Amino acid sequence: MADPRPSGPVTRRHLQRVLGRVRLLQLDSVNVAVRAHYMPIFSRLGAYPPALLDDAAWSPSARRPRLLVETWAHEASLVPVDDWSLLGHRVLPQRWWRHYAPLLERHPTLSGDIRDVVAERGPVGAGAIEKALERGGRGTSTARPRPAGASWWERSEVKRVCEYLFATGGLMVGGRRHFERLYDLPERVLPPEVLAAPEPDPDDAARELVRRSASALGVATGTDLRDYYRLGPERTRDAIAALVEGGELEEVGVRGWAKPAYRDPAARTPREVAGGALLCPFDPLVWERERTERIFGFRYRIEIYTPEHKRDYGYYVFPFLLDGHLVGRVDLKADRAAGALRVPGAFAEPGRDAARVASELAAALREMAAWLELTDVVVGERGELAEPLRRALRGG
């Protein structure tokens, strides 16, 4: 956030610089404003063509090889290709996919049948795989399909096995279509040298992941370091101890922090952090809510799953970073049919200069609207910052 933004078009080199620092981009299905993985790049570089990220992750070419692959890290994430081998299922704790393992026992041929279809048709979505299996009469007739009218979460058994294979490295995501995962074989997604590399020792991989977490965070508690890649507690403790002993982490105390902290010796405090940036709820700067409160004095919770009448700020709220401080927050919605970036609610943090926050926030919202190819910013009525923001947008 302290680096000046590019003076010209954002290039692949700029993208690589950001990825070298944040290490991963969280994926999320919510599209009320903008998909989560696009926003952290915009927050740091300003307006850029989303195709730059799409090509790096899902549409590589001989001239522009793949930079990113999908895997499970903090959550479902895009990570640099070279980091993929560090995130094997022997390193990360088993998550939701452990509940899908019994499916393989009930349908012992299903995973092989799915891989056969993917080998023939990939990259391909789970729905198309299921239809191909039904047409082919393979031994899957007992696999339960997705019920008609089912919710998004009620997955068919074929989809569950696809997700299990993706989580454990048997399949990868070769592309996306309208955000649907298109599964492919690892050998068609990963470069040969990555695929052929020996699987790292889990403890060595954990130390490397904690090293990357420390580089991304600068200074962090043990919990912060663990959360970045969602490592297990014991493995994180062992990795931290080894890195401290080797001089690759420095144990420090931070004023106001109850727990010990660890500093990356290469971390440097910038002389200043100037300018404003909107942060999506899944930005690495704020995704660990306790850390956000500890550093910025900013209590932040995502309220998507909170009933509307119980929400404090709104459905999809973006913190606003200004000169290194979180000074406000806005509920955002991209109304593509009307060509408007809607702001149902706008709120300033206590003690902040509302007029200045509104002025800087108005500029950031205009920039975001233009990047999303929306022609207007429309402010609603909720929040004490709503009226000052409307005035700032009018130029008054």
C-alpha positions in Angstrom: 0.0 0.0 0.0 3.0 2.3 0.5 4.3 1.9 -3.1 3.2 4.5 -5.7 0.7 3.2 -8.2 1.9 2.6 -11.8 2.1 5.8 -13.8 1.0 4.0 -17.0 -1.0 0.8 -17.8 -0.8 -2.0 -15.2 1.3 -4.8 -16.6 2.0 -8.5 -15.8 5.2 -7.3 -14.0 3.1 -5.1 -11.6 0.8 -8.1 -11.0 3.8 -10.2 -10.1 5.1 -7.6 -7.7 1.8 -7.7 -5.8 1.6 -11.5 -5.8 5.2 -11.6 -4.5 4.0 -9.7 -1.4 0.5 -10.9 -0.7 1.3 -14.5 -1.8 -2.4 -15.5 -2.4 -5.8 -14.2 -3.5 -8.8 -15.6 -1.8 -11.7 -16.8 -4.0 -15.3 -16.3 -3.0 -18.6 -16.8 -4.8 -20.2 -13.4 -3.7 -20.5 -11.1 -6.7 -22.6 -8.3 -5.3 -19.9 -5.7 -6.0 -16.9 -7.5 -7.6 -15.4 -11.0 -7.2 -13.1 -11.1 -4.2 -9.9 -12.1 -6.1 -10.0 -9.1 -8.4 -10.2 -6.5 -5.7 -6.9 -6.7 -3.8 -5.0 -6.0 -7.1 -7.2 -3.0 -7.7 -6.7 -1.8 -4.1 -2.9 -1.8 -4.6 -2.5 -0.9 -8.2 -5.6 1.0 -9.2 -7.6 0.3 -12.4 -6.3 -2.7 -14.3 -7.8 -5.0 -16.9 -9.3 -8.0 -15.1 -8.2 -10.1 -18.1 -4.6 -9.6 -16.8 -5.5 -11.8 -13.7 -7.7 -14.2 -15.7 -4.9 -14.9 -18.1 -2.4 -15.4 -15.3 -4.7 -18.0 -13.6 -6.9 -19.6 -16.3 -5.9 -18.7 -19.8 -2.1 -19.2 -20.1 -0.3 -19.2 -23.4 3.2 -20.1 -24.6 4.1 -16.4 -24.4 2.4 -15.8 -21.1 2.7 -19.0 -19.0 0.4 -19.6 -16.0 1.4 -17.6 -12.9 -1.4 -18.8 -10.6 -3.2 -22.0 -9.8 -6.3 -22.7 -7.6 -5.9 -24.7 -4.4 -6.9 -24.6 -0.8 -4.8 -22.3 1.3 -6.3 -19.6 3.5 -9.5 -20.7 1.9 -10.1 -21.5 -1.8 -7.3 -19.3 -3.3 -5.1 -18.5 -6.2 -1.5 -19.1 -5.3 1.7 -18.8 -7.3 2.4 -21.9 -9.3 5.6 -22.7 -7.5 3.7 -22.6 -4.1 1.3 -25.4 -5.1 3.5 -28.3 -3.9 3.8 -26.7 -0.4 0.0 -26.9 0.1 -0.5 -30.6 -0.2 -3.1 -32.4 1.9 -0.3 -33.8 4.1 0.6 -30.2 5.2 -2.7 -28.6 5.7 -5.3 -29.9 8.2 -8.2 -31.9 6.7 -11.2 -29.5 6.3 -14.7 -30.1 5.0 -13.5 -32.5 2.3 -12.8 -35.2 4.9 -16.6 -35.7 5.1 -16.6 -36.6 1.4 -14.1 -39.4 1.7 -16.8 -42.0 2.6 -18.3 -41.4 -0.9 -15.2 -43.1 -2.4 -15.9 -46.2 -0.3 -19.6 -46.3 -1.3 -18.7 -45.7 -5.0 -15.2 -47.2 -5.4 -15.0 -46.6 -9.2 -16.4 -43.1 -9.2 -13.2 -41.2 -8.8 -11.6 -43.2 -11.7 -14.6 -42.7 -13.9 -14.6 -38.9 -13.2 -10.9 -38.7 -14.1 -11.5 -40.6 -17.3 -14.1 -38.1 -18.3 -11.9 -35.2 -17.4 -9.0 -36.8 -19.4 -11.2 -37.0 -22.4 -13.1 -33.7 -22.1 -11.3 -31.4 -19.7 -11.4 -28.7 -18.7 -15.0 -29.5 -17.8 -17.6 -28.6 -15.2 -19.1 -31.1 -12.7 -22.5 -30.9 -14.4 -21.1 -32.0 -17.8 -19.1 -34.7 -16.0 -22.3 -36.1 -14.5 -24.1 -36.1 -17.8 -21.2 -37.8 -19.5 -21.2 -40.5 -16.8 -24.9 -41.0 -17.2 -24.7 -41.3 -21.0 -21.7 -43.6 -20.7 -23.4 -46.0 -18.4 -20.4 -46.2 -16.2 -20.8 -47.7 -12.7 -22.2 -44.5 -11.2 -26.0 -45.1 -11.4 -26.1 -45.3 -7.6 -24.4 -41.9 -7.2 -27.1 -39.4 -6.0 -27.6 -36.5 -8.5 -28.3 -33.0 -7.4 -32.1 -32.7 -6.5 -34.2 -30.5 -8.8 -34.6 -27.1 -7.2 -31.8 -27.8 -4.7 -29.9 -24.9 -3.1 -26.3 -24.1 -4.3 -24.9 -26.0 -1.3 -26.8 -29.2 -2.1 -24.2 -30.8 -4.3 -24.5 -34.0 -6.3 -22.3 -36.8 -5.2 -20.3 -36.4 -8.5 -19.7 -32.8 -7.6 -18.6 -33.8 -4.1 -16.1 -36.3 -5.4 -14.8 -33.7 -7.9 -14.3 -31.3 -5.0 -12.6 -34.0 -2.9 -10.2 -34.8 -5.8 -9.5 -31.1 -6.3 -8.8 -30.7 -2.5 -6.4 -33.6 -2.4 -4.6 -33.0 -5.7 -6.2 -35.6 -7.9 -7.8 -32.9 -10.1 -7.1 -29.2 -10.6 -9.0 -26.3 -12.0 -8.0 -25.6 -15.6 -10.3 -22.7 -16.2 -13.5 -20.9 -15.1 -16.8 -20.3 -16.9 -19.1 -17.8 -15.2 -17.1 -18.7 -12.1 -17.9 -22.4 -12.4 -14.8 -24.6 -11.8 -13.7 -26.5 -14.9 -11.7 -29.5 -13.7 -8.6 -30.8 -15.5 -5.8 -33.2 -14.9 -2.8 -31.9 -12.9 -0.4 -32.7 -15.8 -2.4 -30.3 -18.1 -2.4 -27.5 -15.6 1.0 -27.5 -13.8 4.3 -27.0 -15.6 6.3 -30.3 -15.9 9.0 -29.2 -13.5 6.4 -28.4 -10.8 4.6 -31.7 -11.4 7.8 -33.7 -11.4 9.2 -32.1 -8.2 9.3 -34.5 -5.2 6.7 -33.9 -2.6 8.2 -31.8 0.2 8.5 -33.1 3.7 5.5 -31.7 5.6 7.6 -30.0 8.3 9.8 -28.4 5.6 6.7 -27.2 3.7 5.2 -25.8 6.9 8.4 -23.8 7.7 8.3 -22.4 4.2 4.6 -21.4 4.4 5.2 -19.7 7.8 8.2 -17.9 6.2 5.8 -16.7 3.4 3.2 -15.6 6.0 5.8 -13.6 7.9 7.0 -11.9 4.7 3.4 -11.0 3.8 2.4 -9.8 7.3 5.7 -8.1 8.4 5.0 -8.6 12.1 2.5 -11.1 13.4 1.4 -13.3 16.3 1.7 -17.0 16.0 -2.1 -17.1 15.4 -1.7 -14.6 12.6 1.1 -16.7 11.0 -1.0 -19.8 11.2 -4.1 -18.2 9.8 -2.6 -17.0 6.6 -2.5 -20.6 5.2 -4.7 -22.2 7.8 -1.9 -24.5 9.1 -2.4 -26.7 12.1 -1.4 -25.3 15.5 1.3 -27.8 16.4 3.0 -27.7 13.0 2.9 -23.8 13.1 4.5 -23.7 16.6 7.3 -26.1 15.5 7.9 -24.0 12.3 8.1 -20.8 14.2 10.5 -22.2 16.8 12.8 -23.5 14.0 12.7 -20.2 12.1 13.4 -18.2 15.3 16.3 -20.5 16.1 17.7 -20.1 12.5 17.4 -16.3 12.6 14.7 -16.1 10.0 12.1 -14.8 12.4 12.7 -12.4 15.3 10.5 -12.7 18.4 9.4 -9.2 19.5 6.9 -7.5 21.7 4.3 -5.1 20.3 2.8 -2.4 22.5 -0.8 -3.3 23.3 -0.5 -6.9 22.0 -1.2 -9.6 24.7 0.7 -12.3 22.8 4.3 -12.6 21.6 4.9 -11.5 18.1 7.3 -12.4 15.3 8.9 -10.1 12.9 10.3 -10.8 9.5 13.9 -9.4 9.7 13.6 -8.2 6.1 10.4 -6.1 6.9 10.8 -2.4 6.7 8.5 0.3 8.0 7.7 2.7 5.2 8.3 6.4 5.8 4.6 7.1 5.0 1.5 5.4 3.6 -0.4 8.0 1.7 -3.6 7.9 -0.3 -6.8 5.9 -0.1 -7.9 2.4 -1.0 -11.1 0.4 -0.7 -10.6 -3.1 0.7 -13.0 -6.0 0.0 -13.9 -8.2 3.0 -11.5 -10.9 1.8 -8.4 -8.7 1.4 -5.4 -10.1 3.2 -4.9 -6.8 5.1 -8.2 -7.3 7.0 -9.4 -10.9 6.6 -8.1 -11.9 10.1 -10.6 -9.8 12.1 -8.9 -9.9 15.4 -5.6 -8.7 13.8 -7.5 -5.9 12.1 -8.9 -4.7 15.4 -5.5 -5.1 17.1 -3.6 -3.0 14.5 -6.2 -0.5 13.4 -8.6 -0.3 16.3 -11.3 -1.2 13.7 -13.9 -3.8 14.6 -14.9 -5.5 11.4 -17.4 -8.4 10.8 -18.9 -9.6 7.5 -22.7 -9.5 7.8 -23.7 -11.5 4.8 -25.2 -14.2 6.9 -26.7 -11.8 9.5 -30.5 -11.1 9.1 -30.9 -7.7 7.5 -32.6 -6.1 10.5 -29.7 -7.1 12.7 -26.9 -5.8 10.5 -24.9 -2.9 11.8 -23.5 -1.7 8.5 -24.7 -3.7 5.6 -24.5 -6.8 3.4 -21.1 -6.4 1.7 -19.0 -3.8 3.5 -15.7 -2.4 2.3 -13.3 -0.8 4.8 -11.7 2.4 3.6 -8.0 2.8 4.2 -6.7 6.4 4.2 -3.1 7.4 4.9 -2.5 4.1 6.7 -5.6 4.2 8.9 -9.0 2.5 8.5 -11.2 5.6 8.6 -14.6 4.4 7.4 -16.6 1.7 5.7 -19.2 1.5 2.9 -21.8 -1.0 1.9 -21.4 -1.6 -1.8 -23.4 -3.1 -4.6 -22.7 -3.0 -8.4 -26.0 -2.4 -10.1 -25.0 -3.4 -13.6 -28.4 -3.0 -15.1 -28.6 0.6 -14.0 -24.9 1.3 -14.6 -24.4 2.4 -11.0 -22.2 1.6 -8.1 -24.7 1.8 -5.2 -23.7 2.8 -1.7 -26.6 1.9 0.6 -24.6 2.9 3.7 -21.5 5.0 4.4 -20.0 5.3 7.9 -17.0 7.2 9.3 -15.0 5.9 12.2 -15.3 7.9 15.5 -12.9 10.9 15.7 -12.2 11.1 11.9 -12.6 14.3 9.9 -15.9 13.4 8.0 -15.4 16.0 5.3 -11.9 14.8 4.4 -13.0 11.1 4.6 -15.9 11.9 2.3 -13.8 13.7 -0.2 -11.2 11.0 -0.4 -13.8 8.2 -0.4 -15.7 9.9 -3.2 -12.6 9.8 -5.4 -12.0 6.2 -4.6 -15.6 5.3 -5.4 -15.5 7.1 -8.7 -12.3 5.2 -9.6 -13.9 1.9 -8.6 -17.1 2.6 -10.6 -15.1 3.5 -13.7 -13.0 0.3 -13.3 -16.2 -1.7 -13.1 -17.5 0.1 -16.2 -20.3 1.8 -14.2 -21.2 5.4 -15.0 -22.6 6.6 -11.7 -22.2 6.4 -7.9 -25.5 6.5 -6.0 -25.4 7.0 -2.2 -28.3 5.8 0.0 -29.5 7.1 3.3 -27.8 5.0 5.9 -24.9 6.2 7.9 -23.6 9.6 9.1 -21.2 9.8 6.2 -23.9 9.4 3.6 -24.8 13.1 3.2 -21.1 14.4 3.3 -20.3 11.7 0.7 -23.2 12.8 -1.6 -22.0 16.4 -1.4 -18.4 15.3 -2.2 -19.6 13.4 -5.2 -21.5 16.5 -6.4 -18.4 18.5 -6.0 -19.9 20.6 -3.2 
